[in-house]
Amino acid sequence: MLCRSFVLLALACAPLMGTATAQEPKADDAPTSGSSKNDITSSPTARPAKRPVAKDATPAAQEPQPQAPATVEVPMPAALADASADEVAQEEEAPAPAIDRSAWPALEGLVIASEEVERAETAAQSYALAPVEVSADEMRRTLVYLIGSKELRSFRLDIEIKAEIDRQLAAGRDPADFEIPDSEIQAVIDTTIEQIKVQYPDLDPVDVLRLNNIHLGNLARMTRQSRLFTKVFLPEDPADWPPITIEALRQGGQAQFVDQLKQSFVDLERRIEAGELTPEQVAQARQGQQSMRQFMAQPVIQALNASAVVETATDGLPVDVVMRVNGRDVATDVVFDEIASRVSPADIELARQWITKCALVERVLAARGYLLDPAAASEAYEAHMAPMRGTMFPPEFFIVQIKGFPSLELYEYYYRYLASYERMIADEITDTTLQQHFNDRGNDMLNVARVGTEVILLSAFDFKSGLWKENGWEEAEARAREVANKLVESGASNWGELQDEYSDFWDPPQPTTPSQGQMPKRKNKGRFAPMSRNELVSQLGENDFTIFVDGVSITDEIFFALPEGKIGGPWKGRLGYYIARITSKSAPQGDRTIDDPEMRDMVRQDLVTVRFKNFAQELVDAAFAGE
């Protein structure tokens, strides 16, 4: 995992950065397109194509699993199903036509045509659905929520820093105390780049930053904000720390530690004045104190966020306002300008998929009388988030890092629809349906069965640079066909050779310095040791967000449906095309049943989530049937 423990990156960006990662691309890892707020483009939403499913899959896994718009299936040669070394599972159906990705019509006036809505009405039991209209302004705001979460946090922190500066100035502090020379910022950036070069000599520093969701153009702003945050909330002398800093640390159980730091600073200054320390010792002591202040930044930020009143689109803000913090508006265009240079067609298509699916779901739930009104939705969301706020990690960690949603803003939209859908099917959640879901899926997932897999990834994404390849999807499709044909010719006996030659799973290089923290599990060209379903989800580049948007999970196809010793695919997923085989399957390690209240609740949550995902995708399928 690149840059996870970069000391200088942490110094430069500590208040802004989450956990660094260099594994699968996030939405804002897409290639720079040169887009601006005036030239966002989009492709027509295409009818989803179905992915191959193993013939011997369980009945539950054989339910239709349509995939996201703009996806195509690579047909596996029929002869591969009879391969002698490893029997291959494949659904026999005509391949979907490839999507023309060269045409990206203007975004303005994007409308799902009335006849498409009529098809959706018929499929959704004739509930009235108005056309889905998406303005360029709404698309820009969605893109900010999709790929600009770091920028949103930064703008929110700007407002909070400014408020504290105003308070301190009113109390008599000198404005010069908050000045940061450009030379200081540039020195930090230069040192950061040099450190990356030393740690990863074979990688471009810009690529390393990008893989950690940091863009060189924003690094100066992030560094300046970090330095200013320290000056305002954590100056050198702990006696000068503002009340909010002291209170945040005391609430975190660090009151005694704060007192110790105050005394340590006094003692150090006394020893320096007495000439008891060499310059090297002074520098070392100053560095130690700076590191401790950096360590304390996150609790202070959490306290600021907890006390802030933040409104977003779900609170009814006008489309030209992306966020309101303590009564101060943050304009959509201002934040979009920060991300515009890296908005790509892939980002726009993902945003369109999200907007379209959510709009259709909202209309149907509202027509049926189950859509939670804004007040009820807000109450349900707060109740859902409350347990997360009672932990050492902020809620954003669970939503973004664990569930994979790009931002809390999008997750709040999603949760409103999920909770509304749960109301709709409440009478259908019975002991029988819960037991069936437990048998089909819940037992293996929640009692932690493990599956050993070997996966060949034909990737459209360049892991080393963190960018999508030019013509990457077309080349990945062609390579998937090539691998499939070679498997046929050899009777799948050359699987290992093909995996070595073709699979694009990438492991970042080890840093040259020995103290860079624990590295992630190695992908080893896609040869995965036995692991749980949730571990495999992460390895294949999926998460709760992409599974909802796509309407299907390749991980679930492999983990639940593919028999041991058989080959499945190719499937088109988030990173490219996947061909997989199961090398081992182990029974669940646990023995809890739905008689256990905690297990019953987890099975219920998973049942609702899976059924909601299928429900939403069925609406999209119906809206674009016949295309």
N, C-alpha and C positions, 0 to 999 in steps of 0.2 A: 504494500500500500504506500504509494509515493507521498513523501512530504508529511506523513502523519506526525512526525516529531521534529519538524524543522524548527529549531530554536528561533532563528531570526524571522521566519514567517510568523511564528507565534507572537514575537515581539511587535511585528509590524501590524498584525491583523487580529490580535486576540479578541477584542470586543466584537468582531464581525464574523469570525470564522467558526463554522461548525466542525464536525469531524471530517478530516480530509479523506478522500477516497480516490482510488485510481483503478476502479474495477469497471463496472458497466457505465455507459454514458447516461447522464441525466438529461433532462430536456434541454438545459442550457449548455450542453456539450456539443450542440450541433454546429456545423460549419458556418463560418462567417459568410453572410450573403450580401452585405452592403445595403441591407434594407433600411429604410427610414420610415417614419410614421406616415409618410405620404405615398409609399409604394409597396405596402404590404400586399402580397398576392396569395391566392389560394387555389386549390384544385377542386373540381367537383367531387362531392362525396360519392364514392362508388359503392356498388352493392357488395357486401361482404362475401368472401369465398370461404368454403368449408375446408377444414384441414383433415388430413387422413386420420383415421382412428383404427386402432388395432382390432382385428377381427375377433379376437378372443377376449375383448374387453368386457368388463362387467356391464350389466344392463344400465346401471346408473351412469357409467362413463360413456355409454354409447348414445346418450341423449344428444340431440343436435348441439354442436358447439360452434356456432358461426364466429368467424373472426372479424377483425375490425375492418372498416372501410379502407380501400386502397391496398388490400392484401391479395396476393395471388398464390395459388398452389402450384408447386412443381410436381407434375405427375411422376410417380415412381414407375419404372418399367414393370410391366405385369410379370415378367419372368422372375423378378426379384422375389416375388411371393413364394417361389418354389426353390429358392436358394438352398443348397444342400447343407452348407455348414451352419447356417443360422436361419431359421425360418423367419420370413419377414411378414409383418402385418401391414395391411394397406386397405383403405377403403376404395372400392372401385367406382369411380365416377369421373365424368368428363372434367378436364381442367378448366378453371376459370380463366377468362382472357386476361392478359397482362394489362396493367393500368398504364396509360400514357402519362408519364410524369413530366413531359416537356411542356405541356400547356398549363399555364397558371393564370386564369382570367382574373380580372380586377376584383377586388374584395367588395367594393361598394355595392350595396343592394343584394347581398347574398341571400337567396331565398330558396327554401325547399318548395318546389312547385306544388300547386294546389292538388294536382292529380296524385302526387306522391303522398300528400297528407291524406287524401281520400283512401288510398290503399292502407295507410296506417290505421285510419278509423275503422275500416272493415276488419282488419286483423285484431284490433284492440276492442272488439265487441262494439264497434260503431260509435265510440265516444268521440265527440267533436274535438278536432284538433285544428287550430289555426295554423297557417303557414309559419315556419320558423324563419324569422328575419334577423339577420345579424349585421349590425352596422360596423363600419371600420373602427369607430370608437370602442365598441364593445369588444371587438377582436383584439384591439390594442390592450385593453384592460385585462382581458383573459390571458394574453401573452405575458403580461407583467406578473400575474399570479402564477403562471406556468413556469417561467424561466427566470423571473426576477425576484425571487424570495430574498436573496442576499441583499439586493438593492433596497427592497422594502424595509428590511431590518435596519439597514444603514440610514435611510431617511428617517425612520422612527427614532433611531438613536440621535440623529442630528437635532431633532426637536427637543429631545430630553436633555441633551448637552446644553443647547441654547438656553433652555429654561433655567438650568442651574447656574450658567454663566451670568444671566441677568440677575439672579438672586445674589450671587457673590459680588457683582459690580455694585448693586444697590447697597450692599453691606460695606463698601469701601475698598474692594480689591482693585488693584491696578490693572487696566486693560492689557498692559504689556505682558502681564503674567501668562496670557493666553496666546501669545504670538509664537508661531513655529516657522522658522526660516526654511525656505525651499531647499537650501543646501542640506539641512538635516534630513528632510524627506528623501532627497536623492541619495544620500549616503546610505540610508537604510535599504533602499531598493537595490543599489549597487551591491551591497554586502549580501543581500538575499540572493541575487542572481549568482554571485560568485560561490556562495555556499551550495546552491543547487548544482553548479558545474562540478564542484568537488565531490559531492555525494553521488551524482548520477552523470558521470563523464560522457556516457554514450547517448544521452538524451538532450534534446533542445530544452533550455530552461523555460521557454514560453510554453512548450508542450507540457512540461511538468506542472506549471502553474495551471494550465487549462484542465489537466486531469484532476486537479484539486479544486476545480470550480472557481478558479481565480483568473481573471483576465488582465493582461499587462496594462491595458488602458485604464483600468480601475484601481490598479495597485497604489498609485500615488494618493488617490482620494481615501482609500482604505487606511493607508499608513498615517496620513494626516489626522484622520478621525481617531485612530487609535492613540496617537500621541496626545491629541487634545483631550480625549477621554481621561487619560492618565493625569494630565495637568489639572483637570477639573475635579475629578472624583478621588484620585489616589496620588496626590503630590508627594514629594520625597519625605516631608516631615509628617508623620501620622497625626501630629497635633493639629495639622491644618485640614484634615479630612472633613468633608462636610457632614452634616447630620445624617443624610440618607445613607452615606457609606458606613458610618458607625452603626446605624440601626440595622442595615442589611447584614453586616457581619455578626452583630449580636444575635439577631434572629437565627442565624446559621450556627449558633453555639460557639462562636469564636470570640466572645468578649474577652476572655483571658488572653487569647492570642494577640488581640489588638493592643492590650495593655503591655504585653511583652515587646511588641514591635515599637511602641512609643519609647520604652526604656532603652531598647537596643539602638534606636536612632540617636537618642541623647548620649549614650555611652560612646557610640562611634564618633560623634562630633567632638566629644571631649578628648578622645584619644588622638584624633587628627590634629586638634588645636595644640595638644601637648607634644606633638611630634613623635608619638610612639609607634607610628606605622610608616612603612615604606610606601612609595607611590604605587607599587604593585599590589601591596596589601590593601591600600585604600580602594584601588580600582576593583579588586576582587570583592571587597565588602560592599561597595556600591552596586556591583552586579548582582550580588546575592539579594540585596534589598529590592532591587528592581524586579528580580524574578518573583519575589514574594508578592509584590504589588500586582504583577501580572497575573499571578495565581488567583488573586482576590477579585479580579475584574468581573468574572462570570457571575458570582453572587450579587454583585452590585447591579449588573445588567438585569438579572432576574428580578431584583427588587424594583427597578425602574419599570420594567414591563408589567409587573404585578400591580403597580399603582397607577399605571397609565390607563386612560379611557381611549380605546382604539375602536374605530368603526371602519367597516369595509363595505363591499358591495352588498353583502347579505343584510346589512343594516339599512339598505335603501339609499345609499349615496348616489348622486347623479353620476352618469357614465364618465364624465370628465374628471372625476375625483376617485383616485384609487384607494385612498386611505385618509382617515382623519384621526389625529393624535392629540388628545387633550384640547379639542376644539380647533386645531390647526389643520387645514387641508393640505394634502399632498396631491398635486395634479397628476393625472394619468400620463399626460404627454411628457412631463418632466422625468418621470421614472422610465417611461418607454424610451426616451432618448438615451438613457444609460445602457439599454440592452439592444437597441435597434441594430447595431453593427453585427450582432451575432444571431439575429433572428433568421432562421432558415426555412425553406419549404417544409422540412420535416416538422419543425415547431408549429408552423401554421396549420398543417394537416392535423396534427395532434390536437391543437386548439379547436379546430372545426369538429373533429370527432367528439370532443368533450362537450362543446356547446350544443351540438345537434342531439346527442344522446340525452343530456340533461333536460333540454327543452321538451323533447318528446315524453320523457318520463314525467316531468312536471305537469304537462297538459293532461296526460292520462290519469295521473293520481288526483289532480284537481277535479277532473270530470267525474271521477268515481266518488269524490267526497272524502278522500283520505289524506290529501295533502295538508300537512301541518301548517297553520298560519304562522307568520313570522314570529309572533310572541311565543307561541307554543314550541316552535322549532328552536328558538333561542334557549328556552328553558330546558328542552330535551338535550340540546348540545352541551349546555353548562353542566347538567347532571352527568352526562357521558364523560366530560373532560375532568370533572372534579377529582376522581381517583388519581389521574395522571399528575395533577397539581400537588398532590401530597407526597411526591417522591423527590429524590435528589436530582432528577433530571427534569428539565422543562417539558411541557406538553409537546412542544415542537419536535423534541427528540423522538418521541414515540410516533408522531404522525409522519414526519419527514424521513427519519432514519430507519424506523422499523416498518411502517406501513408503506413508505415510498411515495406519499403524496408530495407534489412539488411545493405546496405551501399550506398553511393552516386555512387560508381563505378558501381554497378549492375543497379542502376536506370538510369545511362547514357546509358548503353547498351539498356535497355528497351525503353527509350525515342526515341532513334534512330529508332527502329523498329516501334514504335507507330506512330511517325511522318511520316515515310515512308508509312505505311499502310494508313494513312489519305490522303496522296497524291493519293494513288491507288483508293480510294473510293470517291474522291472529287465530282465527278459528280453525285454520288448517294445520296449525302446529300442535300436534297431539302426541301422545305416547308412542303411537304407531309410527308417525312420520319421523319423530326423533330417533326411534330405534332403527328405522330403515336407513336414515342418514348416518347414524353411528356405524351400522354394519357396512355400508357402501364406502364410507370415507373417513368418518370421525375416528374410528378405532385406530386405523393406521396412522392418521395424522396426529391425533392428540395423545395417544398412548405410545407414540414415537416408534413406528416401524421404520426400518432403514432399507434403502435400496442402493445397490451399487450400479453405477451407470457409466457408459462410455458414450460420449456425444461428439459428433463431428459438426463443428460450426463453420458454415460458409458465410463469412461476415461481410456486411455492407459497411461496417464501421471500422475505422483504423484505430485500434486501441493505443498504439504508441503515440500518435499525434493528438488523439482525442477528437478527431474530426470524422465526419462521414466521408466515405470515398466518393470521388467523382464517378458516376455511373456504377456505384457500388451495388445497388440492388440488381441491376441487370447482370453484372458479372457474378454476383453471388448465386443468382438463379441458374446461370449457365454452369457454374462449377458444381452446383447441387445435382444437376442432371448428369454431369460428367462422373461424379462420384457414384451416383446410383447405377449408371451403366457399367462402371468398373466392378461394382459389387455383384452385378448380374453375371458378368463374364467370368468372374472367379468363384461364383457360388458363395460369395461373402467370405471366402477363406483369407482374403487379403485385407481384412478390416483394419488390422493394426498398422499396416503399411500406409493405407489410405488416410488413416487418422493422423499419422505423423506428417504426411505430405500435404494434406489439405486443411486440417482443422486450424481455425484461426484464434482459438482461445489463447490469450496472451497473459503471461506472468511478468509483472514489472521487475526490473533488475533489483538485486539487493543493493542497498546503499553502501558506499565504501566505508563509512564510519560505523563502528560496531554498536552504538547506543541509540539506534533509531526506533526501538520499540518492536513489538511483535508484528511480524509480517502476516498477511492474510493467508488462508489456505491456498496452496498452489493449485492451479487449474490443470497443469500437466497435459495440455492439448485436449482437455475434456475427459480425462480419465479420472472419474470421481470415486473416491472411496465410499463405502456405504454411508449414507447420510439421510437425515429426515427430510420430509417434504419441504419444510420451511427453509432448511439449509439449501436444498436444491433450487428453490425459487430464486434465491439470491445469486447462486452460481450461474444461472441461465439468464440473468438480466431482467427478471420479472419482479413485480411487487404488486401490492393490492391495487394501486392506481392503474398500472398498465393492464392488469387483468380485467378491471372494470371497463376501461376504455376499449380494449380489444374484444371483450366478450368471451374470451377463452384463455386458458393457460396451457402452454406447452408442458410445463412442469407437471400439471395434473394429468395430461395425456400420458406422460412417461411413467409417473409415479403410481397412478391408480389403474391405468388401462393396459399398459404394455406388459405382456407376460415375460417371465424370465427366459433368457436365451433368444428372444426374438428382436427383430429390428423394426423400427417404426419411423415414419416420416417419408420425405422431407416435410417439415412444417415451417411456415414463415412466421418468424417472431420479431421481437424488438430489435435484435442485432443482425439478423440475416436468416439463413435457412439452417435447420437443425435435422440431423439424422441420428437416431439413438438406438442403443441396445441395452438391455438389462443384463448385468453380470451376476447379480445376487439379490435375493430378497430375504429379509429377516422378519420374524413375527414381532408384533408390538412389544415393547419392553415393559409397559405398564399393564395393569389389569383393572383399571377403573372402568365402571360402566355408567350408564345414565342414571343409575340410582344414586350416584354421588352428585350432590347438588352443584358443585363446582364444575364437574364434567358435563352435567346436563346443560348448564348455562353456556359452556363453550360450544357444545354441539348445536345448541339453539342459535347462537351467534353465527356459526359457520353455515348452518342451514339457511338462515335468512340472507346472509351475504351471497351465497351461491345462487339461491333462487332469484335474488334481486338482480344479480349480474345477468342471469339468463333472461329475465323479464325485460330488462333494459335493451339487451341485444335483440330480442324478438321484435321490439318496436322499431328498431333501426332496420332490421331485415324487412319488415313489412313496409316501411316507408320507401324502401328502395327496391322492392320486389320487381323483377322483370328487367332490371338494368344489366 
